Amino acid sequence: MSTEKSSFKKLNYRTKDGKADYCFLFAEIRRESWIAYIIYQPSYGNCSECLHSTLRMKNRNNLFVATPPQIKTLREIKKHAAEWAEFTQEYIRKGNVKSDKKTFIEGRQREMKK
């Protein structure tokens, strides 16, 4: 993780179904936006782990939740990470959630326009 980050917050998150735990490290970047690094998440099992399918990105060796660039507050990034964890849990459970992925992305885009 780069030294250009100025603020870090850690969050453990349990999914609504109570079946999985996730851990995120939120980092503020140049006091302009936030990123959610994935410290821990459940295995994808037999599901594809490709970054596109799982809505993740990577810099160096660090995985993080794909987010719109407009996330400006810690509260927003925590909400986005929780929604991503719920999406991921459904993906792992069902194996294919293309319609859920589209709904997730469109919902985040609407939220950012508010």
C-alpha positions in Angstrom: 0.0 0.0 0.0 1.4 3.3 -1.0 2.6 6.0 1.4 0.4 8.6 -0.3 -2.5 7.5 1.9 -3.1 9.7 4.9 -5.8 8.0 6.9 -6.6 4.3 7.6 -9.6 2.7 9.2 -10.2 -1.1 9.6 -13.6 -2.8 9.6 -14.7 -6.3 10.2 -18.0 -7.1 8.4 -20.4 -10.1 8.9 -22.9 -10.6 6.0 -26.6 -10.3 6.7 -27.0 -14.1 6.5 -24.4 -14.5 9.2 -22.4 -17.0 7.1 -19.3 -15.0 6.2 -16.9 -12.5 7.5 -15.0 -9.9 5.6 -12.3 -7.5 6.7 -11.5 -4.2 5.0 -8.9 -1.5 5.4 -10.2 1.8 4.3 -7.6 4.3 3.1 -8.1 8.0 2.4 -6.1 9.0 -0.7 -4.7 12.5 -0.7 -7.7 13.6 1.3 -9.8 13.4 -1.8 -11.3 9.9 -2.0 -11.4 6.5 -0.2 -10.5 3.0 -1.2 -11.5 -0.3 0.4 -8.7 -2.8 0.5 -9.8 -6.4 1.0 -7.8 -7.8 4.0 -9.9 -11.0 4.3 -12.8 -12.6 2.5 -14.2 -16.1 2.0 -13.0 -18.3 -0.7 -14.8 -18.1 -4.1 -14.9 -21.9 -4.1 -15.7 -23.1 -7.6 -16.7 -19.6 -8.8 -14.4 -17.5 -11.1 -12.1 -15.3 -9.2 -11.4 -13.0 -12.1 -11.3 -9.3 -11.1 -14.1 -8.3 -13.5 -16.5 -10.9 -12.3 -15.8 -10.2 -8.7 -15.9 -6.4 -8.9 -12.4 -6.1 -7.6 -9.2 -4.3 -8.7 -5.6 -4.7 -7.9 -2.6 -2.5 -7.3 0.7 -4.2 -6.8 -0.3 -7.2 -4.6 -3.3 -5.5 -2.9 -6.9 -6.3 -3.8 -9.5 -3.7 -3.3 -13.2 -3.2 -4.0 -14.0 -1.6 -7.3 -15.5 1.8 -6.5 -16.7 4.8 -8.4 -14.2 7.7 -8.1 -16.8 9.9 -6.4 -16.6 8.2 -3.0 -15.4 11.1 -0.8 -16.3 10.0 2.7 -15.5 7.1 5.1 -19.3 6.6 5.6 -19.8 6.1 1.8 -16.9 3.7 1.4 -18.1 1.6 4.4 -21.5 1.4 2.8 -20.1 0.4 -0.6 -17.8 -2.3 0.9 -20.8 -3.8 2.9 -22.9 -3.9 -0.3 -20.0 -5.4 -2.2 -19.6 -8.1 0.6 -23.3 -8.9 0.2 -23.0 -9.1 -3.6 -20.0 -11.3 -3.2 -21.8 -13.6 -0.8 -24.6 -14.1 -3.3 -22.0 -14.7 -6.1 -20.3 -17.4 -4.0 -23.7 -19.0 -3.1 -25.3 -18.9 -6.6 -22.2 -19.2 -8.7 -23.5 -16.7 -11.3 -25.1 -13.4 -10.5 -24.9 -11.3 -13.7 -28.2 -9.7 -13.1 -27.3 -9.0 -9.4 -24.0 -7.5 -10.6 -25.8 -5.2 -13.0 -28.3 -4.2 -10.3 -25.4 -3.6 -7.8 -23.5 -1.4 -10.3 -26.6 0.6 -11.4 -27.6 1.1 -7.7 -24.1 2.5 -6.9 -24.3 4.8 -9.9 -27.7 6.2 -8.9 -26.4 6.7 -5.3 -23.4 8.7 -6.5 -25.6 11.1 -8.5 -27.6 12.1 -5.4 
